[in-house]
Amino acid sequence: MRKIGIVLVLGLVVSLAPSAQAASQVSNACQTVNNWPVDYATVWPTAVKKHNASPETVSAAGYMRGYIEALKMGFKIKDVKAIAIYTKYQTYWTLLEEDLISGNGRMPRDAYSTKYLIPLMKSCEKYH
């Protein structure tokens, strides 16, 4: 009887391992999104400087996409939900750049990037 119990527990642990790993990857993706204030204050200005130094070859949003890709690789993200979160976060930076271009360097009152980021951040609140 004891062997059956051990086998059942081991089977349960093995079957839960992939979903636990997926949850961890989603948590990592959400932590990245929740880190937006730091990214905006530190990484984004660097992205803008890189763009200003080479406007024909480097976009600020492209720099941010590369930064987020490096995070995905560092966390070895494979989970579909986590990848979707990272992809949405990358899209936000593209929208931010487009908003700033359309506003001549200022955020327009009806900035689409803000409308896009808020639901993404709300979906990640539980990982804060």
PLY file of the C-alpha trace (Angstrom):
ply
format ascii 1.0
element vertex 128
property float x
property float y
property float z
element edge 127
property int vertex1
property int vertex2
end_header
0.00 0.00 0.00
2.83 2.39 0.86
4.49 1.79 -2.55
1.26 2.69 -4.34
1.04 5.94 -2.37
4.63 6.86 -3.21
4.07 6.06 -6.90
0.91 8.19 -6.93
2.69 11.13 -5.29
5.64 10.87 -7.69
3.25 10.67 -10.62
1.46 13.78 -9.42
4.73 15.69 -8.98
5.93 14.71 -12.45
2.61 15.66 -14.04
2.58 19.05 -12.31
6.19 19.93 -13.14
5.49 21.28 -16.66
2.59 23.42 -15.45
4.68 24.70 -12.53
7.42 25.61 -15.00
4.86 27.36 -17.22
3.52 29.29 -14.23
7.06 30.32 -13.37
7.62 31.52 -16.93
4.38 33.50 -16.89
5.45 34.95 -13.54
8.80 35.98 -15.06
7.03 37.59 -18.02
4.69 39.48 -15.71
7.57 40.59 -13.52
9.10 42.08 -16.66
5.86 43.95 -17.38
5.61 45.04 -13.74
9.15 46.40 -14.08
7.83 48.95 -16.62
8.61 52.03 -14.46
12.26 51.01 -14.23
12.43 50.14 -17.94
10.83 53.47 -18.83
13.17 55.44 -16.57
16.41 53.64 -17.39
16.31 51.45 -20.51
14.01 53.64 -22.63
16.28 56.73 -22.40
19.19 54.56 -23.56
17.04 53.31 -26.45
16.21 56.88 -27.43
19.91 57.88 -27.27
20.82 54.92 -29.49
18.12 55.97 -31.95
19.22 59.61 -31.94
22.82 58.56 -32.61
21.78 56.41 -35.62
18.23 57.34 -36.63
18.41 55.54 -39.99
19.46 52.21 -38.52
18.17 52.06 -34.94
14.67 52.67 -33.63
14.11 53.12 -29.93
11.38 50.48 -30.07
13.75 48.12 -31.89
16.27 48.55 -29.10
13.56 47.74 -26.55
12.48 44.66 -28.52
16.09 43.45 -28.43
16.26 44.09 -24.70
13.08 42.08 -24.13
14.32 39.28 -26.41
17.45 39.09 -24.24
15.24 38.75 -21.14
13.25 35.95 -22.81
16.45 34.12 -23.69
17.87 34.66 -20.21
14.77 33.18 -18.60
14.63 30.41 -21.26
11.00 31.22 -22.00
9.15 28.50 -23.95
5.63 28.75 -22.52
3.09 30.11 -25.03
1.37 32.38 -22.48
4.68 33.84 -21.30
5.77 34.43 -24.90
2.47 36.21 -25.58
3.06 38.51 -22.59
6.57 39.35 -23.77
5.28 39.96 -27.30
2.61 42.34 -26.00
5.22 44.15 -23.95
7.38 44.53 -27.05
4.37 45.87 -28.94
3.82 48.46 -26.22
7.27 49.97 -26.87
6.53 50.21 -30.59
3.24 51.95 -29.83
5.01 54.28 -27.39
7.50 55.29 -30.05
4.68 55.85 -32.56
2.78 57.96 -30.01
5.85 60.09 -29.32
6.51 60.56 -33.04
2.90 61.59 -33.68
3.05 63.96 -30.69
6.38 65.51 -31.77
8.16 64.13 -28.71
5.24 64.49 -26.33
2.64 61.95 -25.38
-0.64 62.72 -27.14
-3.68 63.04 -24.94
-5.22 59.91 -26.49
-1.99 57.88 -26.52
-2.68 54.39 -27.81
0.37 52.97 -26.02
-1.08 53.84 -22.63
-4.41 52.26 -23.53
-2.51 49.16 -24.59
-0.24 48.94 -21.54
-2.89 49.33 -18.82
-4.75 46.05 -19.53
-1.44 44.21 -19.85
-0.33 45.49 -16.46
-3.71 44.63 -14.92
-3.41 41.08 -16.22
-0.05 40.82 -14.44
-1.13 42.38 -11.12
-1.34 39.05 -9.35
2.41 38.57 -9.92
3.32 41.91 -8.35
0 1
1 2
2 3
3 4
4 5
5 6
6 7
7 8
8 9
9 10
10 11
11 12
12 13
13 14
14 15
15 16
16 17
17 18
18 19
19 20
20 21
21 22
22 23
23 24
24 25
25 26
26 27
27 28
28 29
29 30
30 31
31 32
32 33
33 34
34 35
35 36
36 37
37 38
38 39
39 40
40 41
41 42
42 43
43 44
44 45
45 46
46 47
47 48
48 49
49 50
50 51
51 52
52 53
53 54
54 55
55 56
56 57
57 58
58 59
59 60
60 61
61 62
62 63
63 64
64 65
65 66
66 67
67 68
68 69
69 70
70 71
71 72
72 73
73 74
74 75
75 76
76 77
77 78
78 79
79 80
80 81
81 82
82 83
83 84
84 85
85 86
86 87
87 88
88 89
89 90
90 91
91 92
92 93
93 94
94 95
95 96
96 97
97 98
98 99
99 100
100 101
101 102
102 103
103 104
104 105
105 106
106 107
107 108
108 109
109 110
110 111
111 112
112 113
113 114
114 115
115 116
116 117
117 118
118 119
119 120
120 121
121 122
122 123
123 124
124 125
125 126
126 127
